[in-house]
Amino acid sequence: MHQAKRVAKNTGILYGRMLVTVFISLYTTRLVLNALGAADFGLFNLVAGLIAMLGFLNASMAGATQRFISYAQGANDLKNVKSIFNVSIVLHLIIVVLVIIFLEITGYIFFKSVLNILPARLETAKLIYQFMVISTFFAIISVPYEAVITSFENMTFYAFLGIFESVCKLAIAYFITFSSIDHLYLYGLLIAILSFFLYLIRIIYCHKNYECCVINFKKYFDIHSFKKMTNFASWSLLSSAGSILSNYGQGIIINLFFGTIVNAAQAVANQVSGQLSVLSTSVLKAINPVIGKSEGAGNRELLMKATILGSKVSFFLLMVVHIPFLIFMPLLLNIWLKNIPEYAIVFCRLLLIRNLIEQLFIPVVPSIYAQGNIKGYQIASSAIMFLPLIISYLFFKFGYPPQTLYVIYIFYSIFASIIILYFANKNLNLSIKSFLNNVVFRCIISFIIVFIAVLVPYSLIGDEIIRLVSSVVINVIVFLFVAYYVGLSVNEKEIFTKLFNSIFQKYLK
């Protein structure tokens, strides 16, 4: 119950962060799109989009480091936590050198013979790419500190940093709007500078507030921990690298066949998807330390409960915001953006459907990581990552439209989810039948009921704004009943009822 309260508190803090950052980020995107224009906006997201894709690398590496720190915390071993922190510093310095070398070689090849960029913007695009490399450098060496913040479940500081970053990006968007300097160049430069300041804030805060953040390689560097973490990180890095190349490859293939204007539509879809996924991602960030500490303490039962509950709760939180967007996408994009890039609406809808499918199974992955035997899972998941790109390329060769790529990736996500369940069953003895019945089927039925309920006012009311408001209200009301009575099992209802009563009584007093 104590852990449930802690998770609920952290989720609440991250929810508050989401409320602030989502609106700021969406408005920032509108300003940047208007300041750069569709072509330059698409160009920036094509060239500098690897920053976002490297977010997969940072999240994966932070998750790997956090897994070891949380495991040591679960075993109450402070010396081992300090050792893991020092090892992770060395490990990420090695990783950042390898990544920078890879980026420079890849950039040379792409600009020389791959990317479809107008000659007049080529030099600016190359500068943007170098700014991206700088941002990547600071993002990677920040990972050990990000992992420490997460493992200690300090979601207050995490939320503050997220809000600060969003406000800074909004300020950058305003600044470039009124600047006489090339907007695309200036935007890339300021984003790179911001990444440096965020890195400084993290290291100063962590060294000041956490006893484990002591850099002393002579005293705390442990070769056994280094080998163990390197082996784990190597397999984790394989999957992360595959995700980066696969996701960035989507932009390249679209660029080759359709140009930077369609890249702009893809950027809008990614922005919508990312912002709408913040809350469900926040739940996982709150639950993942519990999963790691449970395994470290040898409590596999708690690990499985946290995994199943995480799958349900994160899906429900994604579902409640996805349904109105799926139905009202044209209206909402029109309110958000002055000029909607072609294909943006269909891209957004298909990407949201893919996110809903993946969200059912994503929380299972940290449990596989917590158990530690990730080699088989990483090989299997990495082996299929490039299939959608290859298939999409062939379809585009035969003249299929851009949205074909997103349809193919929906089928890929279903297949990838089967792999996750297989290894969860193999490594953690997760019952696939029980997971399907208790999580997947309950969530799908809940989604169908709420979706149909929201379609009623959409079909009957003529005025767009009234129809939107009434649909959102019905969406929330029906969602609360369906999520509780259909989505949750008897034991889960008891946990939520006790948690709600505890929180209610606390604030009532």
C-alpha positions as CSV (number, residue, x, y, z in Angstrom):
1,M,0.0,0.0,0.0
2,H,2.9,2.3,0.8
3,Q,4.4,1.7,-2.6
4,A,1.0,2.3,-4.2
5,K,0.8,5.7,-2.5
6,R,4.3,6.6,-3.6
7,V,3.5,5.7,-7.2
8,A,0.3,7.6,-7.0
9,K,2.1,10.7,-5.6
10,N,4.8,10.5,-8.3
11,T,2.2,10.0,-11.0
12,G,0.3,13.1,-9.7
13,I,3.4,15.2,-9.9
14,L,4.2,14.0,-13.4
15,Y,0.6,14.7,-14.4
16,G,1.0,18.3,-13.3
17,R,4.2,18.5,-15.3
18,M,2.3,17.1,-18.3
19,L,-0.5,19.7,-18.0
20,V,2.0,22.5,-18.2
21,T,4.5,21.1,-20.8
22,V,1.9,19.7,-23.3
23,F,0.2,23.1,-23.9
24,I,3.5,24.9,-24.0
25,S,5.1,22.4,-26.4
26,L,2.1,22.4,-28.7
27,Y,2.0,26.2,-28.9
28,T,5.8,26.2,-29.4
29,T,5.4,23.9,-32.3
30,R,2.9,26.2,-33.8
31,L,5.2,29.2,-33.5
32,V,8.2,27.3,-34.9
33,L,6.1,26.0,-37.9
34,N,5.0,29.5,-38.6
35,A,8.5,31.0,-38.2
36,L,10.3,28.4,-40.3
37,G,7.6,27.6,-42.9
38,A,6.5,24.1,-43.8
39,A,9.6,23.4,-46.0
40,D,12.2,24.5,-43.4
41,F,10.2,22.9,-40.6
42,G,10.3,19.6,-42.5
43,L,14.0,20.1,-43.2
44,F,14.8,20.7,-39.6
45,N,12.9,17.6,-38.5
46,L,14.6,15.6,-41.2
47,V,18.1,16.7,-40.4
48,A,17.8,17.3,-36.7
49,G,15.2,14.6,-36.1
50,L,17.9,12.3,-35.0
51,I,17.9,14.2,-31.7
52,A,14.4,12.9,-31.1
53,M,15.4,9.4,-32.3
54,L,18.4,9.4,-30.0
55,G,15.8,9.9,-27.2
56,F,15.3,6.2,-27.6
57,L,19.0,5.7,-26.9
58,N,18.9,8.0,-23.9
59,A,15.7,6.4,-22.5
60,S,17.1,2.9,-23.0
61,M,20.5,3.6,-21.5
62,A,18.9,5.6,-18.6
63,G,16.6,2.6,-18.1
64,A,19.6,0.2,-18.1
65,T,21.5,2.3,-15.6
66,Q,18.4,2.9,-13.5
67,R,17.8,-0.8,-13.4
68,F,21.2,-1.5,-11.8
69,I,20.9,1.5,-9.3
70,S,17.3,0.4,-8.3
71,Y,18.5,-3.2,-8.0
72,A,21.3,-2.1,-5.6
73,Q,18.9,0.1,-3.7
74,G,16.5,-2.8,-3.3
75,A,19.4,-4.7,-1.8
76,N,20.3,-1.7,0.5
77,D,23.9,-1.6,-0.9
78,L,25.0,2.1,-1.0
79,K,28.6,1.2,-1.9
80,N,27.4,-0.7,-4.9
81,V,25.2,2.2,-5.9
82,K,28.3,4.5,-5.9
83,S,30.2,1.9,-7.9
84,I,27.4,1.7,-10.5
85,F,27.2,5.4,-10.8
86,N,31.0,5.7,-11.5
87,V,30.9,2.8,-13.9
88,S,28.0,4.4,-15.8
89,I,29.9,7.6,-16.1
90,V,32.8,5.8,-17.8
91,L,30.4,3.7,-19.9
92,H,28.6,6.7,-21.3
93,L,31.8,8.5,-22.1
94,I,32.7,5.6,-24.2
95,I,29.3,5.5,-25.8
96,V,29.2,9.2,-26.6
97,V,32.6,8.9,-28.4
98,L,31.3,6.0,-30.5
99,V,28.0,7.8,-31.3
100,I,29.7,11.0,-32.3
101,I,32.0,9.1,-34.7
102,F,29.0,7.3,-36.1
103,L,27.0,10.5,-36.6
104,E,29.8,12.3,-38.4
105,I,30.4,9.4,-40.8
106,T,26.6,8.9,-41.3
107,G,26.1,12.7,-41.8
108,Y,28.8,12.8,-44.5
109,I,27.2,9.9,-46.4
110,F,23.6,11.2,-46.1
111,F,24.4,14.8,-47.2
112,K,26.5,13.5,-50.1
113,S,24.2,11.0,-51.7
114,V,21.0,10.2,-49.7
115,L,19.0,13.2,-48.5
116,N,16.7,15.2,-50.8
117,I,17.5,18.8,-49.9
118,L,17.3,21.9,-52.0
119,P,20.9,23.2,-52.9
120,A,20.1,26.6,-51.4
121,R,19.5,25.1,-48.0
122,L,22.2,22.5,-48.0
123,E,24.9,24.4,-46.1
124,T,22.4,25.5,-43.4
125,A,21.2,21.8,-43.1
126,K,24.8,20.8,-42.5
127,L,25.2,23.4,-39.7
128,I,21.9,22.1,-38.2
129,Y,23.3,18.6,-38.2
130,Q,26.4,19.8,-36.3
131,F,24.2,21.5,-33.7
132,M,22.3,18.2,-33.4
133,V,25.6,16.4,-32.7
134,I,26.4,18.8,-29.9
135,S,22.9,18.3,-28.4
136,T,23.4,14.6,-28.6
137,F,26.7,14.8,-26.8
138,F,25.2,16.5,-23.8
139,A,22.1,14.3,-23.9
140,I,24.1,11.1,-23.6
141,I,26.5,12.2,-20.9
142,S,23.5,13.3,-18.9
143,V,22.1,9.8,-18.8
144,P,23.7,8.7,-15.5
145,Y,22.3,11.7,-13.7
146,E,18.9,11.1,-15.3
147,A,19.0,7.5,-14.1
148,V,19.9,8.6,-10.5
149,I,17.0,11.1,-10.4
150,T,14.5,8.4,-11.6
151,S,15.8,5.6,-9.3
152,F,15.4,7.9,-6.3
153,E,11.9,8.6,-7.6
154,N,12.5,12.4,-7.4
155,M,9.7,13.3,-9.7
156,T,9.4,16.8,-8.3
157,F,12.7,17.8,-9.7
158,Y,12.1,15.8,-12.9
159,A,8.8,17.7,-13.4
160,F,10.5,21.1,-12.7
161,L,13.2,20.4,-15.2
162,G,10.7,19.4,-17.9
163,I,8.7,22.6,-17.3
164,F,11.9,24.7,-17.4
165,E,12.9,23.0,-20.7
166,S,9.5,23.7,-22.3
167,V,9.5,27.3,-21.2
168,C,13.0,27.8,-22.7
169,K,11.9,26.3,-26.0
170,L,8.9,28.6,-26.0
171,A,11.2,31.5,-25.5
172,I,13.4,30.3,-28.3
173,A,10.4,30.1,-30.6
174,Y,9.3,33.6,-29.8
175,F,12.9,34.9,-30.3
176,I,13.4,33.4,-33.7
177,T,10.0,34.7,-34.8
178,F,11.3,38.3,-34.5
179,S,14.9,37.8,-35.3
180,S,16.5,38.9,-38.6
181,I,19.0,36.0,-38.5
182,D,18.2,32.9,-40.6
183,H,15.4,31.3,-38.5
184,L,16.4,27.7,-39.2
185,Y,20.1,28.3,-38.3
186,L,19.2,30.3,-35.1
187,Y,16.7,27.7,-34.0
188,G,19.3,24.9,-34.2
189,L,22.0,26.9,-32.4
190,L,19.7,27.8,-29.5
191,I,18.4,24.3,-29.1
192,A,22.1,23.1,-28.8
193,I,22.9,25.7,-26.2
194,L,19.8,24.7,-24.2
195,S,21.0,21.1,-24.1
196,F,24.2,22.3,-22.5
197,F,22.4,24.2,-19.7
198,L,20.1,21.3,-19.0
199,Y,23.2,19.1,-18.5
200,L,24.7,21.6,-16.1
201,I,21.5,21.8,-14.0
202,R,21.4,18.0,-13.7
203,I,25.0,17.4,-12.6
204,I,24.9,20.3,-10.1
205,Y,21.7,19.1,-8.6
206,C,22.7,15.5,-8.3
207,H,26.1,16.1,-6.8
208,K,24.6,18.4,-4.3
209,N,21.6,16.2,-3.2
210,Y,22.6,12.5,-3.7
211,E,25.3,10.8,-1.7
212,C,25.9,8.2,-4.4
213,C,26.9,10.9,-6.9
214,V,30.6,10.9,-6.1
215,I,33.0,10.6,-9.0
216,N,36.1,8.7,-7.7
217,F,37.2,6.1,-10.2
218,K,40.1,4.9,-8.0
219,K,37.8,4.1,-5.1
220,Y,34.5,3.2,-6.7
221,F,35.3,1.9,-10.1
222,D,34.7,-1.9,-10.1
223,I,35.8,-3.9,-13.0
224,H,33.2,-6.7,-12.3
225,S,30.4,-4.1,-12.3
226,F,31.8,-2.6,-15.5
227,K,31.8,-5.9,-17.3
228,K,28.3,-6.7,-16.1
229,M,26.9,-3.3,-17.0
230,T,28.8,-3.3,-20.4
231,N,27.3,-6.7,-21.3
232,F,23.8,-5.5,-20.3
233,A,24.3,-2.1,-22.0
234,S,25.6,-3.7,-25.2
235,W,22.5,-5.7,-25.7
236,S,20.4,-2.7,-24.7
237,L,22.3,-0.5,-27.1
238,L,21.7,-3.0,-29.9
239,S,18.0,-2.5,-29.6
240,S,18.3,1.2,-29.1
241,A,20.5,1.6,-32.2
242,G,18.0,-0.4,-34.2
243,S,15.1,1.8,-32.9
244,I,17.0,5.0,-33.8
245,L,17.9,3.8,-37.3
246,S,14.4,2.4,-37.9
247,N,12.6,5.5,-36.7
248,Y,14.9,7.9,-38.5
249,G,14.8,5.8,-41.5
250,Q,11.0,6.5,-41.8
251,G,11.8,10.2,-42.3
252,I,14.5,9.4,-44.9
253,I,12.2,7.1,-46.9
254,I,9.4,9.6,-46.9
255,N,11.9,12.3,-47.9
256,L,13.3,10.3,-50.8
257,F,9.8,9.6,-52.3
258,F,7.8,12.7,-51.2
259,G,10.1,15.5,-50.1
260,T,10.4,17.8,-47.1
261,I,6.7,19.0,-47.2
262,V,5.6,15.5,-46.2
263,N,8.4,15.4,-43.6
264,A,6.6,18.3,-42.1
265,A,3.4,16.3,-41.8
266,Q,5.4,13.5,-40.2
267,A,6.9,16.0,-37.7
268,V,3.4,17.1,-36.7
269,A,2.3,13.5,-36.2
270,N,5.4,12.8,-34.0
271,Q,4.7,16.0,-32.0
272,V,1.0,15.0,-31.4
273,S,2.0,11.5,-30.5
274,G,4.7,12.5,-28.2
275,Q,2.6,15.1,-26.2
276,L,-0.4,12.8,-25.9
277,S,1.8,10.0,-24.6
278,V,3.4,12.0,-21.8
279,L,1.0,10.9,-19.1
280,S,1.2,7.2,-19.8
281,T,5.0,7.5,-20.1
282,S,5.0,9.3,-16.7
283,V,3.2,6.4,-15.1
284,L,5.9,4.1,-16.4
285,K,8.6,6.4,-15.0
286,A,6.9,6.2,-11.6
287,I,6.5,2.4,-11.7
288,N,9.8,1.3,-13.2
289,P,11.9,2.0,-10.0
290,V,9.4,-0.2,-8.1
291,I,9.9,-3.0,-10.7
292,G,13.7,-2.7,-10.4
293,K,13.7,-2.6,-6.6
294,S,11.3,-5.5,-6.3
295,E,13.6,-7.7,-8.4
296,G,16.6,-6.5,-6.3
297,A,14.8,-7.5,-3.1
298,G,13.8,-10.8,-4.6
299,N,10.1,-10.0,-4.6
300,R,9.0,-11.3,-8.0
301,E,5.3,-11.3,-7.0
302,L,5.4,-7.5,-6.5
303,L,7.3,-7.1,-9.8
304,M,4.5,-8.9,-11.7
305,K,1.7,-6.9,-10.0
306,A,3.4,-3.7,-10.8
307,T,3.9,-4.8,-14.5
308,I,0.3,-5.8,-15.0
309,L,-1.1,-2.7,-13.3
310,G,1.4,-0.5,-15.2
311,S,0.2,-2.0,-18.5
312,K,-3.4,-1.3,-17.7
313,V,-3.1,2.2,-16.2
314,S,-0.7,3.5,-18.9
315,F,-3.1,2.2,-21.6
316,F,-6.1,3.8,-19.9
317,L,-4.4,7.1,-19.6
318,L,-3.4,6.9,-23.2
319,M,-6.8,5.9,-24.3
320,V,-8.7,8.7,-22.6
321,V,-6.7,11.4,-24.5
322,H,-6.4,9.4,-27.8
323,I,-10.1,8.8,-28.4
324,P,-11.1,12.5,-28.8
325,F,-8.1,13.1,-31.0
326,L,-8.8,10.1,-33.2
327,I,-12.4,11.4,-33.8
328,F,-11.8,15.1,-33.9
329,M,-8.3,15.2,-35.4
330,P,-9.1,17.6,-38.3
331,L,-10.8,20.1,-36.0
332,L,-8.1,19.9,-33.3
333,L,-5.2,20.3,-35.8
334,N,-7.0,23.3,-37.3
335,I,-7.3,24.9,-33.9
336,W,-3.7,24.2,-33.1
337,L,-2.0,25.0,-36.4
338,K,-2.8,27.8,-38.9
339,N,-1.7,25.7,-41.8
340,I,-2.0,21.9,-41.6
341,P,0.6,20.1,-43.7
342,E,-0.9,17.6,-46.2
343,Y,-1.1,14.0,-44.8
344,A,-0.8,15.3,-41.2
345,I,-4.3,14.2,-40.2
346,V,-4.0,10.6,-41.5
347,F,-0.4,10.3,-40.2
348,C,-1.6,11.4,-36.7
349,R,-4.5,8.9,-36.6
350,L,-2.5,5.9,-37.7
351,L,0.3,6.7,-35.3
352,L,-2.1,7.1,-32.4
353,I,-3.5,3.6,-33.2
354,R,0.0,2.2,-33.2
355,N,0.7,3.8,-29.9
356,L,-2.4,2.2,-28.3
357,I,-1.3,-1.2,-29.4
358,E,2.2,-0.8,-28.2
359,Q,1.2,0.6,-24.8
360,L,-0.4,-2.7,-23.8
361,F,3.0,-4.4,-23.9
362,I,5.6,-1.7,-23.3
363,P,5.4,-1.9,-19.5
364,V,6.4,-5.6,-19.7
365,V,9.8,-4.7,-21.2
366,P,11.2,-3.1,-17.9
367,S,10.4,-6.3,-16.1
368,I,12.4,-8.3,-18.6
369,Y,15.2,-5.8,-18.1
370,A,14.9,-6.0,-14.3
371,Q,15.4,-9.8,-14.5
372,G,18.6,-9.2,-16.3
373,N,18.6,-11.8,-19.1
374,I,18.0,-9.6,-22.0
375,K,20.2,-11.1,-24.7
376,G,17.5,-13.3,-26.4
377,Y,14.9,-10.5,-26.3
378,Q,17.3,-7.9,-27.8
379,I,18.4,-10.1,-30.6
380,A,14.8,-11.1,-31.5
381,S,13.4,-7.6,-31.3
382,S,16.4,-6.1,-33.2
383,A,16.2,-8.7,-36.0
384,I,12.7,-7.5,-37.1
385,M,13.2,-3.7,-36.7
386,F,14.1,-2.9,-40.3
387,L,11.5,-5.1,-42.0
388,P,8.8,-2.3,-42.0
389,L,11.3,0.0,-43.7
390,I,12.2,-2.5,-46.4
391,I,8.5,-3.3,-47.0
392,S,7.6,0.4,-47.1
393,Y,10.3,1.1,-49.6
394,L,9.0,-1.6,-51.9
395,F,5.4,-0.3,-51.6
396,F,6.5,3.3,-52.4
397,K,8.4,2.0,-55.4
398,F,5.0,0.7,-56.7
399,G,3.4,4.1,-56.1
400,Y,1.6,3.6,-52.8
401,P,0.8,6.8,-50.8
402,P,2.8,8.0,-47.8
403,Q,0.4,6.7,-45.1
404,T,1.2,3.1,-46.2
405,L,4.3,3.3,-44.0
406,Y,2.2,3.9,-40.9
407,V,-0.2,1.0,-41.7
408,I,2.8,-1.3,-42.1
409,Y,4.2,-0.2,-38.7
410,I,0.9,-1.0,-37.0
411,F,1.3,-4.7,-38.1
412,Y,4.9,-4.5,-37.1
413,S,3.9,-3.4,-33.6
414,I,1.6,-6.4,-33.2
415,F,4.3,-8.8,-34.2
416,A,6.8,-7.0,-31.8
417,S,4.3,-7.4,-29.0
418,I,4.2,-11.1,-29.5
419,I,8.0,-11.2,-29.0
420,I,7.7,-9.3,-25.8
421,L,5.1,-11.7,-24.4
422,Y,7.2,-14.7,-25.4
423,F,10.3,-13.6,-23.5
424,A,8.3,-12.4,-20.5
425,N,6.9,-15.9,-20.3
426,K,10.3,-17.5,-20.8
427,N,12.2,-15.3,-18.4
428,L,9.6,-14.3,-15.8
429,N,7.1,-17.1,-16.1
430,L,4.4,-14.6,-17.1
431,S,1.2,-16.4,-18.1
432,I,0.4,-15.3,-21.6
433,K,-3.2,-16.5,-21.3
434,S,-3.6,-14.6,-18.1
435,F,-2.1,-11.5,-19.5
436,L,-4.3,-11.6,-22.6
437,N,-7.4,-12.1,-20.5
438,N,-6.6,-9.7,-17.7
439,V,-4.9,-6.9,-19.6
440,V,-5.3,-7.0,-23.4
441,F,-9.0,-8.1,-23.7
442,R,-10.1,-5.9,-20.8
443,C,-8.4,-2.9,-22.3
444,I,-9.7,-3.5,-25.9
445,I,-13.3,-3.9,-24.6
446,S,-12.9,-0.8,-22.5
447,F,-11.6,1.1,-25.6
448,I,-14.5,0.0,-27.8
449,I,-17.2,1.0,-25.2
450,V,-15.7,4.5,-24.7
451,F,-15.1,5.0,-28.4
452,I,-18.7,4.2,-29.3
453,A,-20.0,6.4,-26.4
454,V,-18.0,9.4,-27.8
455,L,-19.3,8.8,-31.3
456,V,-22.9,9.4,-30.1
457,P,-22.6,13.2,-29.6
458,Y,-20.2,13.4,-32.6
459,S,-23.0,12.0,-34.8
460,L,-26.0,13.9,-33.3
461,I,-24.7,17.4,-32.6
462,G,-24.1,19.8,-35.5
463,D,-22.1,22.7,-33.9
464,E,-18.4,21.6,-33.9
465,I,-17.4,23.3,-30.7
466,I,-20.4,22.1,-28.7
467,R,-19.9,18.6,-30.2
468,L,-16.3,18.6,-29.1
469,V,-17.0,19.8,-25.6
470,S,-19.8,17.3,-25.0
471,S,-17.8,14.5,-26.5
472,V,-14.9,15.2,-24.2
473,V,-17.2,15.3,-21.1
474,I,-18.9,12.0,-22.1
475,N,-15.4,10.5,-22.8
476,V,-14.2,11.3,-19.3
477,I,-17.4,10.1,-17.5
478,V,-17.8,6.9,-19.4
479,F,-14.0,6.2,-19.2
480,L,-14.0,6.4,-15.4
481,F,-16.8,3.9,-15.1
482,V,-15.5,1.5,-17.8
483,A,-11.9,1.6,-16.6
484,Y,-13.0,0.7,-13.1
485,Y,-15.8,-1.8,-13.7
486,V,-14.5,-3.4,-16.9
487,G,-10.7,-2.8,-16.9
488,L,-9.8,-3.6,-13.4
489,S,-9.8,-7.0,-11.7
490,V,-11.3,-7.5,-8.2
491,N,-7.9,-7.2,-6.4
492,E,-7.0,-4.1,-8.5
493,K,-10.3,-2.5,-7.5
494,E,-9.6,-3.0,-3.9
495,I,-6.1,-1.4,-4.2
496,F,-7.5,1.6,-6.0
497,T,-10.4,2.0,-3.5
498,K,-8.0,1.9,-0.5
499,L,-5.7,4.3,-2.3
500,F,-8.5,6.7,-3.1
501,N,-9.9,6.6,0.4
502,S,-6.5,7.1,1.9
503,I,-5.7,10.2,-0.3
504,F,-9.3,11.6,0.2
505,Q,-9.1,11.3,4.0
506,K,-5.6,12.9,4.1
507,Y,-6.7,16.0,2.2
508,L,-10.1,16.1,3.9
509,K,-8.4,16.5,7.2
